[in-house]
């Protein structure tokens, strides 16, 4: 019985070792490990020329060039320029600004610590871009306290202006 058990356990152990070695030899894809923009910038030399995946909000506007487009994205940590194709840029419908929350995108691309093609700045050249969530218009609710504060400040400024001009008029005459 022990001989049979040993005969079964040895091939199983060999197969398990084979799969463990195979898993260690195959690199984890970039999409399995999204990175924050701060981490990317903070460890630039480690990520330089590596494939990375970023997720964040598109902000500003698309800057179209002859052979592609620049977009800017931000996550909760920082912002970075992404070089994309014109077709990928066309997927983005809403860019974030004061009145809008931009589309949330997921970009997989090659990070360059100092991109020679684009003036030596850090950037990511997108290999793929997907829109995860569509952006929306932001509604801004101004509180009653802010409105009353503004009215009070403007009123005080108006009173001081009237006092100043009245006082200076009497001095001149």
CNS distance restraints for C-alpha pairs under 8 A (distance, minus, plus):
assign (resid   1 and name CA) (resid   5 and name CA) 6.26 0.50 0.50
assign (resid   2 and name CA) (resid   6 and name CA) 6.03 0.50 0.50
assign (resid   3 and name CA) (resid   7 and name CA) 6.11 0.50 0.50
assign (resid   4 and name CA) (resid   8 and name CA) 6.29 0.50 0.50
assign (resid   5 and name CA) (resid   9 and name CA) 6.09 0.50 0.50
assign (resid   6 and name CA) (resid  10 and name CA) 6.12 0.50 0.50
assign (resid   7 and name CA) (resid  11 and name CA) 7.13 0.50 0.50
assign (resid   8 and name CA) (resid  12 and name CA) 6.45 0.50 0.50
assign (resid   9 and name CA) (resid  13 and name CA) 5.99 0.50 0.50
assign (resid  10 and name CA) (resid  14 and name CA) 6.24 0.50 0.50
assign (resid  11 and name CA) (resid  15 and name CA) 6.14 0.50 0.50
assign (resid  12 and name CA) (resid  16 and name CA) 6.15 0.50 0.50
assign (resid  13 and name CA) (resid  17 and name CA) 6.12 0.50 0.50
assign (resid  14 and name CA) (resid  18 and name CA) 6.13 0.50 0.50
assign (resid  15 and name CA) (resid  19 and name CA) 6.36 0.50 0.50
assign (resid  16 and name CA) (resid  20 and name CA) 6.21 0.50 0.50
assign (resid  17 and name CA) (resid  21 and name CA) 6.10 0.50 0.50
assign (resid  18 and name CA) (resid  22 and name CA) 6.06 0.50 0.50
assign (resid  19 and name CA) (resid  23 and name CA) 6.00 0.50 0.50
assign (resid  20 and name CA) (resid  24 and name CA) 6.21 0.50 0.50
assign (resid  21 and name CA) (resid  25 and name CA) 6.17 0.50 0.50
assign (resid  22 and name CA) (resid  26 and name CA) 6.29 0.50 0.50
assign (resid  23 and name CA) (resid  27 and name CA) 7.80 0.50 0.50
assign (resid  28 and name CA) (resid  32 and name CA) 6.59 0.50 0.50
assign (resid  28 and name CA) (resid  33 and name CA) 7.82 0.50 0.50
assign (resid  29 and name CA) (resid  33 and name CA) 7.23 0.50 0.50
assign (resid  30 and name CA) (resid  34 and name CA) 6.70 0.50 0.50
assign (resid  30 and name CA) (resid  51 and name CA) 5.93 0.50 0.50
assign (resid  30 and name CA) (resid  52 and name CA) 5.06 0.50 0.50
assign (resid  30 and name CA) (resid  53 and name CA) 5.59 0.50 0.50
assign (resid  30 and name CA) (resid 108 and name CA) 7.21 0.50 0.50
assign (resid  31 and name CA) (resid  52 and name CA) 7.25 0.50 0.50
assign (resid  31 and name CA) (resid  53 and name CA) 5.46 0.50 0.50
assign (resid  31 and name CA) (resid 108 and name CA) 6.91 0.50 0.50
assign (resid  33 and name CA) (resid  52 and name CA) 7.89 0.50 0.50
assign (resid  33 and name CA) (resid  53 and name CA) 7.00 0.50 0.50
assign (resid  34 and name CA) (resid  52 and name CA) 6.93 0.50 0.50
assign (resid  34 and name CA) (resid  53 and name CA) 4.79 0.50 0.50
assign (resid  34 and name CA) (resid  54 and name CA) 5.56 0.50 0.50
assign (resid  34 and name CA) (resid  55 and name CA) 7.22 0.50 0.50
assign (resid  35 and name CA) (resid  39 and name CA) 6.58 0.50 0.50
assign (resid  35 and name CA) (resid  40 and name CA) 6.67 0.50 0.50
assign (resid  35 and name CA) (resid  52 and name CA) 6.94 0.50 0.50
assign (resid  35 and name CA) (resid  53 and name CA) 6.17 0.50 0.50
assign (resid  35 and name CA) (resid  54 and name CA) 5.77 0.50 0.50
assign (resid  36 and name CA) (resid  40 and name CA) 6.22 0.50 0.50
assign (resid  36 and name CA) (resid  54 and name CA) 6.59 0.50 0.50
assign (resid  36 and name CA) (resid  55 and name CA) 7.90 0.50 0.50
assign (resid  36 and name CA) (resid  75 and name CA) 7.08 0.50 0.50
assign (resid  36 and name CA) (resid  77 and name CA) 6.87 0.50 0.50
assign (resid  37 and name CA) (resid  41 and name CA) 6.18 0.50 0.50
assign (resid  37 and name CA) (resid  54 and name CA) 7.27 0.50 0.50
assign (resid  37 and name CA) (resid  74 and name CA) 7.66 0.50 0.50
assign (resid  37 and name CA) (resid  75 and name CA) 6.86 0.50 0.50
assign (resid  37 and name CA) (resid  77 and name CA) 6.33 0.50 0.50
assign (resid  37 and name CA) (resid  78 and name CA) 5.61 0.50 0.50
assign (resid  37 and name CA) (resid  79 and name CA) 6.53 0.50 0.50
assign (resid  37 and name CA) (resid  80 and name CA) 7.06 0.50 0.50
assign (resid  38 and name CA) (resid  42 and name CA) 5.78 0.50 0.50
assign (resid  38 and name CA) (resid  77 and name CA) 5.59 0.50 0.50
assign (resid  38 and name CA) (resid  78 and name CA) 5.70 0.50 0.50
assign (resid  39 and name CA) (resid  43 and name CA) 5.93 0.50 0.50
assign (resid  40 and name CA) (resid  44 and name CA) 5.69 0.50 0.50
assign (resid  40 and name CA) (resid  47 and name CA) 6.59 0.50 0.50
assign (resid  41 and name CA) (resid 113 and name CA) 7.84 0.50 0.50
assign (resid  43 and name CA) (resid  47 and name CA) 6.51 0.50 0.50
assign (resid  44 and name CA) (resid  48 and name CA) 5.76 0.50 0.50
assign (resid  44 and name CA) (resid 113 and name CA) 5.54 0.50 0.50
assign (resid  45 and name CA) (resid 113 and name CA) 6.72 0.50 0.50
assign (resid  47 and name CA) (resid  51 and name CA) 7.80 0.50 0.50
assign (resid  47 and name CA) (resid  52 and name CA) 7.71 0.50 0.50
assign (resid  47 and name CA) (resid 111 and name CA) 6.56 0.50 0.50
assign (resid  47 and name CA) (resid 112 and name CA) 7.81 0.50 0.50
assign (resid  47 and name CA) (resid 113 and name CA) 7.74 0.50 0.50
assign (resid  48 and name CA) (resid 110 and name CA) 7.98 0.50 0.50
assign (resid  48 and name CA) (resid 111 and name CA) 5.64 0.50 0.50
assign (resid  48 and name CA) (resid 112 and name CA) 5.11 0.50 0.50
assign (resid  48 and name CA) (resid 113 and name CA) 5.29 0.50 0.50
assign (resid  49 and name CA) (resid 110 and name CA) 5.73 0.50 0.50
assign (resid  49 and name CA) (resid 111 and name CA) 5.35 0.50 0.50
assign (resid  49 and name CA) (resid 112 and name CA) 5.40 0.50 0.50
assign (resid  49 and name CA) (resid 113 and name CA) 7.65 0.50 0.50
assign (resid  50 and name CA) (resid 110 and name CA) 5.42 0.50 0.50
assign (resid  50 and name CA) (resid 111 and name CA) 5.82 0.50 0.50
assign (resid  50 and name CA) (resid 112 and name CA) 7.88 0.50 0.50
assign (resid  51 and name CA) (resid 108 and name CA) 6.82 0.50 0.50
assign (resid  51 and name CA) (resid 109 and name CA) 5.31 0.50 0.50
assign (resid  51 and name CA) (resid 110 and name CA) 4.43 0.50 0.50
assign (resid  51 and name CA) (resid 111 and name CA) 6.42 0.50 0.50
assign (resid  52 and name CA) (resid 108 and name CA) 5.59 0.50 0.50
assign (resid  52 and name CA) (resid 109 and name CA) 5.59 0.50 0.50
assign (resid  52 and name CA) (resid 110 and name CA) 6.11 0.50 0.50
assign (resid  52 and name CA) (resid 111 and name CA) 6.60 0.50 0.50
assign (resid  53 and name CA) (resid 106 and name CA) 6.99 0.50 0.50
assign (resid  53 and name CA) (resid 107 and name CA) 5.53 0.50 0.50
assign (resid  53 and name CA) (resid 108 and name CA) 4.24 0.50 0.50
assign (resid  53 and name CA) (resid 109 and name CA) 6.52 0.50 0.50
assign (resid  54 and name CA) (resid 106 and name CA) 5.73 0.50 0.50
assign (resid  54 and name CA) (resid 107 and name CA) 5.28 0.50 0.50
assign (resid  54 and name CA) (resid 108 and name CA) 6.47 0.50 0.50
assign (resid  55 and name CA) (resid  75 and name CA) 6.81 0.50 0.50
assign (resid  55 and name CA) (resid 104 and name CA) 7.04 0.50 0.50
assign (resid  55 and name CA) (resid 105 and name CA) 5.66 0.50 0.50
assign (resid  55 and name CA) (resid 106 and name CA) 4.42 0.50 0.50
assign (resid  55 and name CA) (resid 107 and name CA) 6.38 0.50 0.50
assign (resid  56 and name CA) (resid  73 and name CA) 5.92 0.50 0.50
assign (resid  56 and name CA) (resid  74 and name CA) 5.29 0.50 0.50
assign (resid  56 and name CA) (resid  75 and name CA) 4.52 0.50 0.50
assign (resid  56 and name CA) (resid  76 and name CA) 7.88 0.50 0.50
assign (resid  56 and name CA) (resid 104 and name CA) 5.29 0.50 0.50
assign (resid  56 and name CA) (resid 105 and name CA) 5.65 0.50 0.50
assign (resid  56 and name CA) (resid 106 and name CA) 6.77 0.50 0.50
assign (resid  57 and name CA) (resid  73 and name CA) 5.36 0.50 0.50
assign (resid  57 and name CA) (resid  74 and name CA) 5.33 0.50 0.50
assign (resid  57 and name CA) (resid  75 and name CA) 6.31 0.50 0.50
assign (resid  57 and name CA) (resid  95 and name CA) 7.98 0.50 0.50
assign (resid  57 and name CA) (resid  96 and name CA) 7.07 0.50 0.50
assign (resid  57 and name CA) (resid 101 and name CA) 7.59 0.50 0.50
assign (resid  57 and name CA) (resid 102 and name CA) 5.45 0.50 0.50
assign (resid  57 and name CA) (resid 103 and name CA) 5.64 0.50 0.50
assign (resid  57 and name CA) (resid 104 and name CA) 4.40 0.50 0.50
assign (resid  57 and name CA) (resid 105 and name CA) 6.26 0.50 0.50
assign (resid  58 and name CA) (resid  71 and name CA) 7.04 0.50 0.50
assign (resid  58 and name CA) (resid  72 and name CA) 5.80 0.50 0.50
assign (resid  58 and name CA) (resid  73 and name CA) 4.36 0.50 0.50
assign (resid  58 and name CA) (resid  74 and name CA) 6.53 0.50 0.50
assign (resid  58 and name CA) (resid  94 and name CA) 7.79 0.50 0.50
assign (resid  58 and name CA) (resid  95 and name CA) 5.40 0.50 0.50
assign (resid  58 and name CA) (resid  96 and name CA) 5.92 0.50 0.50
assign (resid  58 and name CA) (resid 102 and name CA) 5.15 0.50 0.50
assign (resid  58 and name CA) (resid 103 and name CA) 5.72 0.50 0.50
assign (resid  58 and name CA) (resid 104 and name CA) 6.36 0.50 0.50
assign (resid  58 and name CA) (resid 105 and name CA) 6.97 0.50 0.50
assign (resid  59 and name CA) (resid  71 and name CA) 7.50 0.50 0.50
assign (resid  59 and name CA) (resid  72 and name CA) 5.58 0.50 0.50
assign (resid  59 and name CA) (resid  73 and name CA) 5.65 0.50 0.50
assign (resid  59 and name CA) (resid  74 and name CA) 7.03 0.50 0.50
assign (resid  59 and name CA) (resid  95 and name CA) 4.89 0.50 0.50
assign (resid  59 and name CA) (resid  96 and name CA) 4.16 0.50 0.50
assign (resid  59 and name CA) (resid  97 and name CA) 6.30 0.50 0.50
assign (resid  59 and name CA) (resid 102 and name CA) 5.99 0.50 0.50
assign (resid  60 and name CA) (resid  71 and name CA) 7.65 0.50 0.50
assign (resid  60 and name CA) (resid  72 and name CA) 6.68 0.50 0.50
assign (resid  60 and name CA) (resid  95 and name CA) 5.79 0.50 0.50
assign (resid  60 and name CA) (resid  96 and name CA) 5.92 0.50 0.50
assign (resid  60 and name CA) (resid  97 and name CA) 6.17 0.50 0.50
assign (resid  61 and name CA) (resid  71 and name CA) 6.59 0.50 0.50
assign (resid  61 and name CA) (resid  72 and name CA) 7.62 0.50 0.50
assign (resid  61 and name CA) (resid  95 and name CA) 5.99 0.50 0.50
assign (resid  62 and name CA) (resid  69 and name CA) 6.31 0.50 0.50
assign (resid  62 and name CA) (resid  70 and name CA) 5.74 0.50 0.50
assign (resid  62 and name CA) (resid  71 and name CA) 5.02 0.50 0.50
assign (resid  62 and name CA) (resid  72 and name CA) 7.82 0.50 0.50
assign (resid  62 and name CA) (resid  89 and name CA) 7.08 0.50 0.50
assign (resid  63 and name CA) (resid  69 and name CA) 5.40 0.50 0.50
assign (resid  63 and name CA) (resid  70 and name CA) 4.94 0.50 0.50
assign (resid  63 and name CA) (resid  71 and name CA) 6.52 0.50 0.50
assign (resid  64 and name CA) (resid  68 and name CA) 6.23 0.50 0.50
assign (resid  64 and name CA) (resid  69 and name CA) 4.32 0.50 0.50
assign (resid  64 and name CA) (resid  70 and name CA) 6.42 0.50 0.50
assign (resid  64 and name CA) (resid  86 and name CA) 7.54 0.50 0.50
assign (resid  65 and name CA) (resid  69 and name CA) 5.52 0.50 0.50
assign (resid  65 and name CA) (resid  70 and name CA) 7.75 0.50 0.50
assign (resid  67 and name CA) (resid  85 and name CA) 7.45 0.50 0.50
assign (resid  67 and name CA) (resid  86 and name CA) 7.88 0.50 0.50
assign (resid  68 and name CA) (resid  83 and name CA) 6.91 0.50 0.50
assign (resid  68 and name CA) (resid  84 and name CA) 5.80 0.50 0.50
assign (resid  68 and name CA) (resid  85 and name CA) 4.63 0.50 0.50
assign (resid  68 and name CA) (resid  86 and name CA) 5.26 0.50 0.50
assign (resid  69 and name CA) (resid  83 and name CA) 5.86 0.50 0.50
assign (resid  69 and name CA) (resid  84 and name CA) 5.34 0.50 0.50
assign (resid  69 and name CA) (resid  85 and name CA) 5.99 0.50 0.50
assign (resid  69 and name CA) (resid  86 and name CA) 5.84 0.50 0.50
assign (resid  69 and name CA) (resid  89 and name CA) 6.71 0.50 0.50
assign (resid  70 and name CA) (resid  81 and name CA) 6.50 0.50 0.50
assign (resid  70 and name CA) (resid  82 and name CA) 5.76 0.50 0.50
assign (resid  70 and name CA) (resid  83 and name CA) 4.89 0.50 0.50
assign (resid  70 and name CA) (resid  84 and name CA) 6.33 0.50 0.50
assign (resid  71 and name CA) (resid  81 and name CA) 5.82 0.50 0.50
assign (resid  71 and name CA) (resid  82 and name CA) 5.30 0.50 0.50
assign (resid  71 and name CA) (resid  83 and name CA) 6.61 0.50 0.50
assign (resid  71 and name CA) (resid  84 and name CA) 7.35 0.50 0.50
assign (resid  71 and name CA) (resid  89 and name CA) 7.62 0.50 0.50
assign (resid  72 and name CA) (resid  79 and name CA) 6.78 0.50 0.50
assign (resid  72 and name CA) (resid  80 and name CA) 5.69 0.50 0.50
assign (resid  72 and name CA) (resid  81 and name CA) 4.55 0.50 0.50
assign (resid  72 and name CA) (resid  82 and name CA) 5.94 0.50 0.50
assign (resid  73 and name CA) (resid  79 and name CA) 5.48 0.50 0.50
assign (resid  73 and name CA) (resid  80 and name CA) 5.74 0.50 0.50
assign (resid  73 and name CA) (resid  81 and name CA) 6.58 0.50 0.50
assign (resid  73 and name CA) (resid  82 and name CA) 7.25 0.50 0.50
assign (resid  74 and name CA) (resid  78 and name CA) 5.59 0.50 0.50
assign (resid  74 and name CA) (resid  79 and name CA) 4.10 0.50 0.50
assign (resid  74 and name CA) (resid  80 and name CA) 6.63 0.50 0.50
assign (resid  75 and name CA) (resid  79 and name CA) 6.59 0.50 0.50
assign (resid  80 and name CA) (resid 122 and name CA) 7.71 0.50 0.50
assign (resid  80 and name CA) (resid 123 and name CA) 6.41 0.50 0.50
assign (resid  80 and name CA) (resid 124 and name CA) 7.84 0.50 0.50
assign (resid  81 and name CA) (resid 122 and name CA) 7.69 0.50 0.50
assign (resid  81 and name CA) (resid 123 and name CA) 5.27 0.50 0.50
assign (resid  81 and name CA) (resid 124 and name CA) 6.66 0.50 0.50
assign (resid  82 and name CA) (resid 123 and name CA) 5.81 0.50 0.50
assign (resid  82 and name CA) (resid 124 and name CA) 4.88 0.50 0.50
assign (resid  82 and name CA) (resid 125 and name CA) 5.96 0.50 0.50
assign (resid  82 and name CA) (resid 126 and name CA) 6.58 0.50 0.50
assign (resid  83 and name CA) (resid 123 and name CA) 7.25 0.50 0.50
assign (resid  83 and name CA) (resid 124 and name CA) 6.12 0.50 0.50
assign (resid  83 and name CA) (resid 125 and name CA) 4.76 0.50 0.50
assign (resid  83 and name CA) (resid 126 and name CA) 5.93 0.50 0.50
assign (resid  84 and name CA) (resid  88 and name CA) 6.10 0.50 0.50
assign (resid  84 and name CA) (resid  89 and name CA) 6.42 0.50 0.50
assign (resid  84 and name CA) (resid 125 and name CA) 6.43 0.50 0.50
assign (resid  84 and name CA) (resid 126 and name CA) 5.32 0.50 0.50
assign (resid  84 and name CA) (resid 127 and name CA) 7.87 0.50 0.50
assign (resid  85 and name CA) (resid  89 and name CA) 6.29 0.50 0.50
assign (resid  85 and name CA) (resid 126 and name CA) 7.90 0.50 0.50
assign (resid  86 and name CA) (resid  90 and name CA) 6.20 0.50 0.50
assign (resid  87 and name CA) (resid  91 and name CA) 6.84 0.50 0.50
assign (resid  88 and name CA) (resid  92 and name CA) 7.41 0.50 0.50
assign (resid  88 and name CA) (resid 128 and name CA) 7.88 0.50 0.50
assign (resid  88 and name CA) (resid 129 and name CA) 6.30 0.50 0.50
assign (resid  91 and name CA) (resid 130 and name CA) 7.87 0.50 0.50
assign (resid  91 and name CA) (resid 131 and name CA) 7.14 0.50 0.50
assign (resid  92 and name CA) (resid 103 and name CA) 6.56 0.50 0.50
assign (resid  92 and name CA) (resid 131 and name CA) 6.96 0.50 0.50
assign (resid  93 and name CA) (resid 103 and name CA) 6.92 0.50 0.50
assign (resid  93 and name CA) (resid 134 and name CA) 7.40 0.50 0.50
assign (resid  93 and name CA) (resid 135 and name CA) 7.66 0.50 0.50
assign (resid  94 and name CA) (resid 100 and name CA) 7.42 0.50 0.50
assign (resid  94 and name CA) (resid 101 and name CA) 7.43 0.50 0.50
assign (resid  94 and name CA) (resid 102 and name CA) 4.97 0.50 0.50
assign (resid  94 and name CA) (resid 103 and name CA) 5.51 0.50 0.50
assign (resid  94 and name CA) (resid 134 and name CA) 7.14 0.50 0.50
assign (resid  94 and name CA) (resid 135 and name CA) 5.47 0.50 0.50
assign (resid  94 and name CA) (resid 136 and name CA) 7.16 0.50 0.50
assign (resid  95 and name CA) (resid 100 and name CA) 7.02 0.50 0.50
assign (resid  95 and name CA) (resid 101 and name CA) 6.92 0.50 0.50
assign (resid  95 and name CA) (resid 102 and name CA) 4.18 0.50 0.50
assign (resid  95 and name CA) (resid 103 and name CA) 6.34 0.50 0.50
assign (resid  95 and name CA) (resid 135 and name CA) 7.39 0.50 0.50
assign (resid  96 and name CA) (resid 100 and name CA) 5.03 0.50 0.50
assign (resid  96 and name CA) (resid 101 and name CA) 4.54 0.50 0.50
assign (resid  96 and name CA) (resid 102 and name CA) 3.68 0.50 0.50
assign (resid  96 and name CA) (resid 103 and name CA) 7.34 0.50 0.50
assign (resid  96 and name CA) (resid 135 and name CA) 7.58 0.50 0.50
assign (resid  97 and name CA) (resid 101 and name CA) 6.62 0.50 0.50
assign (resid  97 and name CA) (resid 102 and name CA) 7.32 0.50 0.50
assign (resid  98 and name CA) (resid 138 and name CA) 7.72 0.50 0.50
assign (resid  99 and name CA) (resid 137 and name CA) 5.96 0.50 0.50
assign (resid  99 and name CA) (resid 138 and name CA) 5.16 0.50 0.50
assign (resid  99 and name CA) (resid 139 and name CA) 7.30 0.50 0.50
assign (resid 100 and name CA) (resid 135 and name CA) 7.07 0.50 0.50
assign (resid 100 and name CA) (resid 136 and name CA) 5.67 0.50 0.50
assign (resid 100 and name CA) (resid 137 and name CA) 4.33 0.50 0.50
assign (resid 100 and name CA) (resid 138 and name CA) 4.93 0.50 0.50
assign (resid 101 and name CA) (resid 135 and name CA) 5.09 0.50 0.50
assign (resid 101 and name CA) (resid 136 and name CA) 5.30 0.50 0.50
assign (resid 101 and name CA) (resid 137 and name CA) 6.22 0.50 0.50
assign (resid 101 and name CA) (resid 138 and name CA) 6.35 0.50 0.50
assign (resid 102 and name CA) (resid 134 and name CA) 7.21 0.50 0.50
assign (resid 102 and name CA) (resid 135 and name CA) 4.39 0.50 0.50
assign (resid 102 and name CA) (resid 136 and name CA) 6.75 0.50 0.50
assign (resid 103 and name CA) (resid 131 and name CA) 6.67 0.50 0.50
assign (resid 103 and name CA) (resid 132 and name CA) 7.49 0.50 0.50
assign (resid 103 and name CA) (resid 133 and name CA) 5.69 0.50 0.50
assign (resid 103 and name CA) (resid 134 and name CA) 4.53 0.50 0.50
assign (resid 103 and name CA) (resid 135 and name CA) 4.06 0.50 0.50
assign (resid 103 and name CA) (resid 136 and name CA) 7.77 0.50 0.50
assign (resid 104 and name CA) (resid 131 and name CA) 5.99 0.50 0.50
assign (resid 104 and name CA) (resid 132 and name CA) 5.42 0.50 0.50
assign (resid 104 and name CA) (resid 133 and name CA) 4.99 0.50 0.50
assign (resid 104 and name CA) (resid 134 and name CA) 6.44 0.50 0.50
assign (resid 104 and name CA) (resid 135 and name CA) 6.84 0.50 0.50
assign (resid 105 and name CA) (resid 129 and name CA) 6.79 0.50 0.50
assign (resid 105 and name CA) (resid 130 and name CA) 5.61 0.50 0.50
assign (resid 105 and name CA) (resid 131 and name CA) 4.43 0.50 0.50
assign (resid 105 and name CA) (resid 132 and name CA) 5.24 0.50 0.50
assign (resid 105 and name CA) (resid 133 and name CA) 7.06 0.50 0.50
assign (resid 106 and name CA) (resid 129 and name CA) 5.75 0.50 0.50
assign (resid 106 and name CA) (resid 130 and name CA) 5.32 0.50 0.50
assign (resid 106 and name CA) (resid 131 and name CA) 6.42 0.50 0.50
assign (resid 106 and name CA) (resid 132 and name CA) 6.55 0.50 0.50
assign (resid 107 and name CA) (resid 126 and name CA) 6.22 0.50 0.50
assign (resid 107 and name CA) (resid 127 and name CA) 7.50 0.50 0.50
assign (resid 107 and name CA) (resid 128 and name CA) 5.77 0.50 0.50
assign (resid 107 and name CA) (resid 129 and name CA) 4.59 0.50 0.50
assign (resid 107 and name CA) (resid 130 and name CA) 6.64 0.50 0.50
assign (resid 108 and name CA) (resid 126 and name CA) 5.78 0.50 0.50
assign (resid 108 and name CA) (resid 127 and name CA) 5.67 0.50 0.50
assign (resid 108 and name CA) (resid 128 and name CA) 5.31 0.50 0.50
assign (resid 108 and name CA) (resid 129 and name CA) 6.61 0.50 0.50
assign (resid 109 and name CA) (resid 124 and name CA) 5.85 0.50 0.50
assign (resid 109 and name CA) (resid 125 and name CA) 5.17 0.50 0.50
assign (resid 109 and name CA) (resid 126 and name CA) 4.04 0.50 0.50
assign (resid 109 and name CA) (resid 127 and name CA) 4.66 0.50 0.50
assign (resid 109 and name CA) (resid 128 and name CA) 6.68 0.50 0.50
assign (resid 110 and name CA) (resid 124 and name CA) 5.37 0.50 0.50
assign (resid 110 and name CA) (resid 125 and name CA) 5.20 0.50 0.50
assign (resid 110 and name CA) (resid 126 and name CA) 6.59 0.50 0.50
assign (resid 110 and name CA) (resid 127 and name CA) 7.36 0.50 0.50
assign (resid 111 and name CA) (resid 122 and name CA) 7.47 0.50 0.50
assign (resid 111 and name CA) (resid 123 and name CA) 5.91 0.50 0.50
assign (resid 111 and name CA) (resid 124 and name CA) 4.36 0.50 0.50
assign (resid 111 and name CA) (resid 125 and name CA) 6.53 0.50 0.50
assign (resid 112 and name CA) (resid 122 and name CA) 5.49 0.50 0.50
assign (resid 112 and name CA) (resid 123 and name CA) 5.48 0.50 0.50
assign (resid 112 and name CA) (resid 124 and name CA) 6.12 0.50 0.50
assign (resid 112 and name CA) (resid 125 and name CA) 7.91 0.50 0.50
assign (resid 113 and name CA) (resid 120 and name CA) 7.97 0.50 0.50
assign (resid 113 and name CA) (resid 121 and name CA) 7.06 0.50 0.50
assign (resid 113 and name CA) (resid 122 and name CA) 4.57 0.50 0.50
assign (resid 113 and name CA) (resid 123 and name CA) 6.88 0.50 0.50
assign (resid 114 and name CA) (resid 119 and name CA) 7.87 0.50 0.50
assign (resid 114 and name CA) (resid 120 and name CA) 4.36 0.50 0.50
assign (resid 114 and name CA) (resid 121 and name CA) 4.95 0.50 0.50
assign (resid 114 and name CA) (resid 122 and name CA) 4.88 0.50 0.50
assign (resid 114 and name CA) (resid 123 and name CA) 7.55 0.50 0.50
assign (resid 115 and name CA) (resid 119 and name CA) 6.41 0.50 0.50
assign (resid 115 and name CA) (resid 120 and name CA) 4.56 0.50 0.50
assign (resid 115 and name CA) (resid 121 and name CA) 5.52 0.50 0.50
assign (resid 115 and name CA) (resid 122 and name CA) 5.89 0.50 0.50
assign (resid 115 and name CA) (resid 123 and name CA) 6.65 0.50 0.50
assign (resid 116 and name CA) (resid 120 and name CA) 5.08 0.50 0.50
assign (resid 116 and name CA) (resid 121 and name CA) 7.90 0.50 0.50
assign (resid 142 and name CA) (resid 146 and name CA) 6.65 0.50 0.50
assign (resid 142 and name CA) (resid 147 and name CA) 7.18 0.50 0.50
assign (resid 143 and name CA) (resid 147 and name CA) 6.60 0.50 0.50
assign (resid 144 and name CA) (resid 148 and name CA) 6.14 0.50 0.50
assign (resid 145 and name CA) (resid 149 and name CA) 6.03 0.50 0.50
assign (resid 146 and name CA) (resid 150 and name CA) 6.12 0.50 0.50
assign (resid 147 and name CA) (resid 151 and name CA) 6.25 0.50 0.50
assign (resid 148 and name CA) (resid 152 and name CA) 6.10 0.50 0.50
assign (resid 149 and name CA) (resid 153 and name CA) 6.20 0.50 0.50
assign (resid 150 and name CA) (resid 154 and name CA) 6.14 0.50 0.50
assign (resid 151 and name CA) (resid 155 and name CA) 6.01 0.50 0.50
assign (resid 152 and name CA) (resid 156 and name CA) 6.12 0.50 0.50
assign (resid 153 and name CA) (resid 157 and name CA) 6.14 0.50 0.50
assign (resid 154 and name CA) (resid 158 and name CA) 6.12 0.50 0.50
assign (resid 155 and name CA) (resid 159 and name CA) 6.21 0.50 0.50
assign (resid 156 and name CA) (resid 160 and name CA) 6.18 0.50 0.50
assign (resid 157 and name CA) (resid 161 and name CA) 6.08 0.50 0.50
assign (resid 158 and name CA) (resid 162 and name CA) 6.22 0.50 0.50
assign (resid 159 and name CA) (resid 163 and name CA) 6.22 0.50 0.50
assign (resid 160 and name CA) (resid 164 and name CA) 6.01 0.50 0.50
assign (resid 161 and name CA) (resid 165 and name CA) 6.10 0.50 0.50
assign (resid 162 and name CA) (resid 166 and name CA) 6.00 0.50 0.50
assign (resid 163 and name CA) (resid 167 and name CA) 6.02 0.50 0.50
assign (resid 164 and name CA) (resid 168 and name CA) 6.09 0.50 0.50
assign (resid 165 and name CA) (resid 169 and name CA) 5.98 0.50 0.50
assign (resid 166 and name CA) (resid 170 and name CA) 6.51 0.50 0.50
assign (resid 167 and name CA) (resid 171 and name CA) 6.56 0.50 0.50
assign (resid 168 and name CA) (resid 172 and name CA) 6.31 0.50 0.50
assign (resid 169 and name CA) (resid 173 and name CA) 6.39 0.50 0.50
